[in-house]
């Protein structure tokens, strides 16, 4: 038996992870059987990580009792992540860093976890892009990556989704119709968030049935469910299902 969870944006805050899972971390018998999906903006890998901080990060992640699958958001170091070795887990293609059970999903994957299928798609629009580009000039370190929306992946992912049955969908962003309904519940800075990714996700939403959809990105104060899509607050953990 395996429990499968999803968590909202983390933004590299390991104290948040430790607080959410402190009881399990303190257990002497950690068995990495359960799965934790991150609905974007995990922020585990950044642009300015030293070898010492990398070792500490990996040690912290290894304390968690999960196989972690990260759906990439818009605050991710795509250049480093996409340079990692490619592996397959639960029939889904990922990038994986050595020494830690964290898998960064490639775009448009279907993970088959004990016959429960999860479709994932990465990305979101950075409304803070200009500020992050200013930081790049100031510090000489990358803070923004154009891979946050990869329109070249839309067609293949659509075909992949169209020819398969899935039970759950996990993304960082949401379809356009849900975004429009979400506006009263989220910070006003997101009002100009419309982007091509939302139109693509709307296309997927419109043609196929699924049990439920989970997303992050918009930082609501509490989980909001609209049209079978739950938008998670920062660090909010929900149990999706248990498998046999």
C-alpha positions as CSV (number, residue, x, y, z in Angstrom):
1,X,0.0,0.0,0.0
2,X,1.2,3.5,-0.9
3,X,-0.1,6.9,0.1
4,X,0.2,9.7,-2.5
5,X,0.3,13.4,-1.5
6,X,0.6,16.8,-3.1
7,X,2.1,20.0,-1.7
8,X,1.8,23.6,-2.8
9,X,4.8,25.9,-3.6
10,X,7.8,25.5,-1.3
11,X,10.2,28.1,-2.7
12,X,13.1,26.3,-1.1
13,X,11.8,26.7,2.4
14,X,13.1,23.6,4.1
15,X,11.8,24.8,7.5
16,X,8.3,24.6,6.0
17,X,8.9,21.0,4.9
18,X,10.3,20.0,8.3
19,X,7.3,21.6,10.1
20,X,4.8,19.7,7.8
21,X,6.5,16.4,8.3
22,X,8.2,16.7,11.7
23,X,6.5,13.7,13.2
24,X,7.7,11.4,10.4
25,X,11.1,12.9,10.3
26,X,11.6,12.1,13.9
27,X,10.7,8.5,13.3
28,X,13.5,6.0,13.3
29,X,12.1,3.9,10.5
30,X,11.7,6.0,7.4
31,X,10.7,3.9,4.4
32,X,10.5,5.8,1.1
33,X,7.4,4.1,-0.3
34,X,4.9,7.0,-0.3
35,X,5.0,9.6,-3.1
36,X,4.9,13.4,-2.7
37,X,4.1,15.6,-5.7
38,X,5.2,19.2,-5.6
39,X,2.8,21.4,-7.6
40,X,5.6,23.7,-8.9
41,X,8.1,26.1,-7.4
42,X,9.9,23.6,-5.2
43,X,13.0,25.8,-5.4
44,X,15.3,23.0,-4.2
45,X,18.0,24.0,-6.7
46,X,19.0,27.7,-7.0
47,X,21.6,29.8,-8.8
48,X,23.9,30.4,-6.0
49,X,24.3,27.1,-4.1
50,X,27.6,26.3,-2.6
51,X,28.8,22.7,-2.2
52,X,28.2,23.0,1.5
53,X,24.6,24.2,1.1
54,X,24.0,21.5,-1.5
55,X,25.1,18.8,0.9
56,X,22.8,20.2,3.6
57,X,19.9,20.4,1.2
58,X,20.3,16.8,0.1
59,X,20.6,15.7,3.7
60,X,17.3,17.6,4.5
61,X,15.5,16.1,1.6
62,X,16.7,12.6,2.5
63,X,15.1,12.9,5.9
64,X,11.7,13.0,4.2
65,X,9.8,9.6,3.9
66,X,8.8,10.2,0.3
67,X,9.8,9.7,-3.2
68,X,9.4,13.3,-4.4
69,X,8.2,14.1,-7.9
70,X,8.6,17.8,-8.7
71,X,6.3,19.5,-11.2
72,X,8.4,22.5,-12.3
73,X,7.1,26.0,-11.7
74,X,8.3,29.4,-12.8
75,X,10.8,29.8,-10.0
76,X,13.1,26.9,-10.8
77,X,16.7,26.7,-12.1
78,X,15.8,25.1,-15.4
79,X,19.4,25.2,-16.7
80,X,20.7,23.1,-13.8
81,X,17.7,20.8,-13.6
82,X,17.8,20.1,-17.4
83,X,21.5,19.2,-17.2
84,X,20.8,16.4,-14.7
85,X,20.8,12.8,-15.9
86,X,17.5,11.6,-17.3
87,X,15.8,8.6,-15.5
88,X,12.4,6.9,-15.6
89,X,10.2,6.4,-12.5
90,X,6.6,5.1,-12.6
91,X,6.9,5.2,-16.4
92,X,7.4,8.9,-16.4
93,X,10.6,10.6,-17.6
94,X,12.4,12.9,-15.1
95,X,15.7,14.6,-14.3
96,X,17.4,13.3,-11.2
97,X,20.2,14.5,-9.0
98,X,22.5,12.0,-7.5
99,X,22.1,11.0,-3.9
100,X,18.6,12.0,-3.3
101,X,15.1,10.6,-4.2
102,X,13.9,13.8,-5.9
103,X,12.7,13.5,-9.5
104,X,12.1,16.6,-11.6
105,X,9.3,15.8,-14.2
106,X,9.9,16.4,-17.8
107,X,7.1,18.2,-19.5
108,X,3.9,16.3,-20.3
109,X,4.5,13.0,-18.4
110,X,2.1,10.3,-17.3
111,X,3.2,8.6,-14.1
112,X,1.6,5.2,-13.4
113,X,1.8,4.6,-9.7
114,X,0.3,1.3,-8.8
115,X,-2.2,1.6,-11.7
116,X,-3.2,5.2,-10.7
117,X,-2.2,7.6,-13.4
118,X,-1.0,11.2,-13.0
119,X,-0.6,13.6,-15.9
120,X,1.8,16.5,-15.1
121,X,2.8,19.6,-17.0
122,X,5.4,22.2,-16.0
123,X,5.6,25.9,-16.0
124,X,3.9,29.2,-15.3
125,X,4.3,32.9,-16.0
126,X,6.7,35.0,-13.9
127,X,5.0,38.3,-13.1
128,X,8.2,39.2,-11.3
129,X,10.3,38.6,-14.5
130,X,11.6,42.2,-14.8
131,X,12.7,42.3,-11.1
132,X,14.5,39.0,-11.5
133,X,16.3,40.3,-14.6
134,X,17.4,43.3,-12.6
135,X,18.8,41.0,-10.0
136,X,20.7,39.1,-12.7
137,X,22.4,42.4,-13.8
138,X,23.1,43.3,-10.2
139,X,24.5,40.0,-9.0
140,X,25.7,38.4,-12.2
141,X,23.6,35.2,-11.4
142,X,20.6,33.9,-13.3
143,X,17.2,34.4,-11.6
144,X,14.9,33.9,-14.6
145,X,14.6,31.1,-17.2
146,X,12.7,31.2,-20.5
147,X,11.9,27.5,-20.1
148,X,9.2,28.5,-17.6
149,X,6.7,28.2,-20.6
150,X,7.7,25.8,-23.3
151,X,5.1,26.1,-26.0
152,X,7.1,23.6,-28.2
153,X,6.0,20.9,-25.7
154,X,2.2,21.6,-26.0
155,X,1.5,19.4,-29.0
156,X,3.3,16.3,-27.8
157,X,1.8,16.6,-24.3
158,X,-1.7,17.1,-25.8
159,X,-1.3,13.9,-27.9
160,X,0.0,12.0,-25.0
161,X,-2.9,13.0,-22.8
162,X,-5.5,12.5,-25.5
163,X,-4.5,8.8,-26.1
164,X,-4.4,7.9,-22.4
165,X,-6.7,7.7,-19.5
166,X,-5.5,9.5,-16.4
167,X,-6.9,9.7,-12.9
168,X,-5.3,13.0,-11.6
169,X,-3.6,16.0,-13.1
170,X,-0.9,18.0,-11.3
171,X,0.4,21.3,-12.8
172,X,1.7,24.6,-11.5
173,X,-0.7,26.9,-13.5
174,X,-4.4,26.4,-14.2
175,X,-6.7,26.5,-17.2
176,X,-7.9,29.9,-18.3
177,X,-11.5,29.5,-17.2
178,X,-10.4,28.6,-13.7
179,X,-7.9,31.4,-13.6
180,X,-10.7,33.9,-14.3
181,X,-12.8,32.4,-11.5
182,X,-9.8,32.4,-9.2
183,X,-9.0,36.1,-9.4
184,X,-11.3,37.2,-6.4
185,X,-9.4,34.8,-4.1
186,X,-5.8,35.5,-4.8
187,X,-3.4,38.5,-4.5
188,X,-4.1,41.3,-7.0
189,X,-0.6,41.1,-8.5
190,X,-1.8,38.0,-10.5
191,X,-4.5,39.9,-12.4
192,X,-2.3,40.2,-15.5
193,X,-1.2,36.6,-15.4
194,X,-2.9,35.4,-18.6
195,X,-0.4,33.4,-20.8
196,X,-0.3,30.8,-23.5
197,X,0.1,28.0,-21.0
198,X,-3.4,28.7,-19.6
199,X,-4.9,28.4,-23.0
200,X,-3.2,25.0,-23.5
201,X,-4.4,23.8,-20.1
202,X,-7.9,24.9,-21.0
203,X,-7.7,22.7,-24.1
204,X,-6.8,19.7,-22.0
205,X,-9.4,20.5,-19.4
206,X,-12.1,20.8,-22.1
207,X,-11.7,17.5,-23.8
208,X,-11.0,14.9,-21.2
209,X,-12.4,13.6,-17.9
210,X,-10.3,13.1,-14.8
211,X,-11.0,12.6,-11.1
212,X,-9.3,15.8,-9.8
213,X,-6.6,18.4,-10.7
214,X,-4.1,20.0,-8.3
215,X,-2.1,23.2,-8.9
216,X,0.0,25.8,-7.0
217,X,1.4,29.1,-8.2
218,X,-1.3,31.6,-7.0
219,X,-0.7,31.5,-3.2
220,X,-4.3,31.6,-2.0
221,X,-4.8,31.8,1.8
222,X,-6.6,28.5,1.9
223,X,-7.2,25.6,-0.6
224,X,-9.7,26.7,-3.3
225,X,-11.6,24.2,-5.4
226,X,-13.1,25.3,-8.7
227,X,-14.4,22.9,-11.4
228,X,-12.6,19.9,-9.9
229,X,-9.3,21.9,-9.6
230,X,-7.8,22.6,-6.2
231,X,-5.4,25.5,-6.0
232,X,-3.0,25.0,-3.0
233,X,-1.6,27.6,-0.7
234,X,2.1,27.7,-0.1
235,X,3.2,24.5,1.7
236,X,-0.3,23.1,2.0
237,X,-0.3,19.3,1.9
238,X,-3.2,17.2,0.8
239,X,-3.5,13.4,0.5
240,X,-4.6,12.5,-3.0
241,X,-5.2,8.8,-2.7
242,X,-3.9,5.5,-1.4
243,X,-3.0,2.6,-3.7
244,X,-3.3,-1.1,-3.1
